[in-house]
Amino acid sequence: MNTITTIALITGAYKGIGLEIGRQLGKQGVTVLLGARTIANAERAAAQLQEEGITAIPIELDVTNSEHIQAAATKIESEYGKLDILVNNAGIFLDHEGNNVDVMRRSFETNFFGAFALTMALLPLIQASPAGRIVNQSSILGSIGIILSDESMGNASAPAYTTSKAALNAWTAQLSIQLRGTNVKVNACHPGWVKTDMGGPNAVMEIEEGAETAVWLATLPSDGPTGGSYHKQEALPW
Ligand SMILES: NC(=O)c1ccc[n+]([C@@H]2O[C@H](COP(=O)([O-])OP(=O)(O)OC[C@H]3O[C@@H](n4cnc5c(N)ncnc54)[C@H](OP(=O)(O)O)[C@@H]3O)[C@@H](O)[C@H]2O)c1
């Protein structure tokens, strides 16, 4: 069992911002476990990062699948005995499918319940780390204050996405309170509007830049913040 290497698990990590978070952490010498809903996608992403000299390990992890979550916890426990960094990056945007309870439920299943269930299953392993870091990949659209006060944001008509990310934000604050006085920090992250399959080609930020906030939060020093929401090292309002 290797307890010296820093171990990170990133969900939704075979493409987009998640893969880039894996790359940037890997280049810092972190062993990165790349979660994807299918093992084929995880393996392809891990092979890509391995070619760049990174220690990348594929892991089958649909965050809505409790068996995948349990298997991931068992694997990390037996192989590493701890988890230093968890980046809850997996996310979906379904509002183009309609404004109804099915879209709302499915959005919450991934964006909120998935992150919640995985984190709770892994929390003992994160607490076994000398410096546990949990990063919840949220969105500025989850900030109630911002969508009410900024018209350009308020016009973003995405009730399922915004409420599921707002729930993720509220729980981030709750978890930080529970973890006060421990070695574990938990923060919410807004990556920016990033050119990915979700962000689309008109987004203003390249993927490399979009990963930077999460990587900063994942590698915070012991005097770094906890219980906040951040973009580019600046605190956002809830
Ligand atoms: N791009 C932006 O402008 C932007 C802005 C604010 C916040 N964000 C957030 O940033 C995160 C990453 O988004 P992205 O822009 O990189 O989008 P993306 O390229 O669409 O990537 C999303 C990733 O999440 C995965 N995923 C979805 N449901 C999952 C599940 N149940 N279990 C495991 N993985 C699942 C996807 O896998 P599949 O392909 O298999 O579904 C994919 O790998 C998301 O949480 C998103 O809400 C993005």
The ligand as a Tripos MOL2 file, in Angstrom:
@<TRIPOS>MOLECULE
LIG
   48    52     1     0     0
SMALL
NO_CHARGES

@<TRIPOS>ATOM
      1 N1        -18.2720   24.0180  -19.7230 N.am      1 LIG1
      2 C1        -18.7320   25.0140  -18.9980 C.2       1 LIG1
      3 O1        -18.8370   26.1520  -19.4970 O.2       1 LIG1
      4 C2        -19.1170   24.8010  -17.5600 C.ar      1 LIG1
      5 C3        -19.5190   25.9170  -16.8200 C.ar      1 LIG1
      6 C4        -19.8610   25.7640  -15.4830 C.ar      1 LIG1
      7 C5        -19.7730   24.5070  -14.9070 C.ar      1 LIG1
      8 N2        -19.3910   23.4240  -15.6520 N.ar      1 LIG1
      9 C6        -19.3350   22.1210  -14.9630 C.3       1 LIG1
     10 O2        -18.0900   21.5070  -15.2070 O.3       1 LIG1
     11 C7        -18.2300   20.0760  -15.1570 C.3       1 LIG1
     12 C8        -17.5720   19.4610  -16.3740 C.3       1 LIG1
     13 O3        -18.2890   19.8940  -17.5220 O.3       1 LIG1
     14 P1        -17.6540   19.9630  -18.9980 P.3       1 LIG1
     15 O4        -17.8800   21.3270  -19.4690 O.co2     1 LIG1
     16 O5        -16.2940   19.3630  -19.0190 O.co2     1 LIG1
     17 O6        -18.7090   19.0440  -19.7810 O.3       1 LIG1
     18 P2        -18.5810   17.7010  -20.6060 P.3       1 LIG1
     19 O7        -17.4470   17.7530  -21.5670 O.co2     1 LIG1
     20 O8        -19.9640   17.4480  -21.1080 O.co2     1 LIG1
     21 O9        -18.1950   16.6230  -19.4960 O.3       1 LIG1
     22 C9        -19.1080   16.1850  -18.5420 C.3       1 LIG1
     23 C10       -18.5810   14.8730  -18.0290 C.3       1 LIG1
     24 O10       -19.4690   14.3770  -17.0060 O.3       1 LIG1
     25 C11       -19.7130   13.0100  -17.2850 C.3       1 LIG1
     26 N3        -20.9230   12.4980  -16.6710 N.ar      1 LIG1
     27 C12       -22.2040   12.8620  -16.8860 C.ar      1 LIG1
     28 N4        -23.0290   12.1090  -16.1350 N.ar      1 LIG1
     29 C13       -22.2400   11.2700  -15.4290 C.ar      1 LIG1
     30 C14       -22.4780   10.2470  -14.4800 C.ar      1 LIG1
     31 N5        -23.7220    9.9050  -14.0950 N.pl3     1 LIG1
     32 N6        -21.4300    9.5890  -13.9480 N.ar      1 LIG1
     33 C15       -20.1710    9.8960  -14.3120 C.ar      1 LIG1
     34 N7        -19.8690   10.8260  -15.2170 N.ar      1 LIG1
     35 C16       -20.9040   11.4950  -15.7760 C.ar      1 LIG1
     36 C17       -19.7560   12.9450  -18.8000 C.3       1 LIG1
     37 O11       -19.6670   11.6020  -19.2380 O.3       1 LIG1
     38 P3        -20.6220   11.0380  -20.4140 P.3       1 LIG1
     39 O12       -20.1320   11.6530  -21.6870 O.co2     1 LIG1
     40 O13       -20.4420    9.5590  -20.3420 O.co2     1 LIG1
     41 O14       -22.0310   11.4600  -20.0870 O.co2     1 LIG1
     42 C18       -18.5390   13.7940  -19.1160 C.3       1 LIG1
     43 O15       -17.3520   13.0520  -18.9930 O.3       1 LIG1
     44 C19       -19.7410   19.8170  -15.0290 C.3       1 LIG1
     45 O16       -20.0640   19.5430  -13.6880 O.3       1 LIG1
     46 C20       -20.3710   21.1270  -15.4660 C.3       1 LIG1
     47 O17       -21.6440   21.3280  -14.9040 O.3       1 LIG1
     48 C21       -19.0610   23.5450  -16.9570 C.ar      1 LIG1
@<TRIPOS>BOND
     1     1     2 1
     2     2     3 2
     3     2     4 1
     4     4     5 ar
     5     4    48 ar
     6     5     6 ar
     7     6     7 ar
     8     7     8 ar
     9     8     9 1
    10     8    48 ar
    11     9    10 1
    12     9    46 1
    13    10    11 1
    14    11    12 1
    15    11    44 1
    16    12    13 1
    17    13    14 1
    18    14    15 2
    19    14    16 1
    20    14    17 1
    21    17    18 1
    22    18    19 2
    23    18    20 1
    24    18    21 1
    25    21    22 1
    26    22    23 1
    27    23    24 1
    28    23    42 1
    29    24    25 1
    30    25    26 1
    31    25    36 1
    32    26    27 ar
    33    26    35 ar
    34    27    28 ar
    35    28    29 ar
    36    29    30 ar
    37    29    35 ar
    38    30    31 1
    39    30    32 ar
    40    32    33 ar
    41    33    34 ar
    42    34    35 ar
    43    36    37 1
    44    36    42 1
    45    37    38 1
    46    38    39 2
    47    38    40 1
    48    38    41 1
    49    42    43 1
    50    44    45 1
    51    44    46 1
    52    46    47 1
@<TRIPOS>SUBSTRUCTURE
     1 LIG1         1 GROUP 0 **** ****
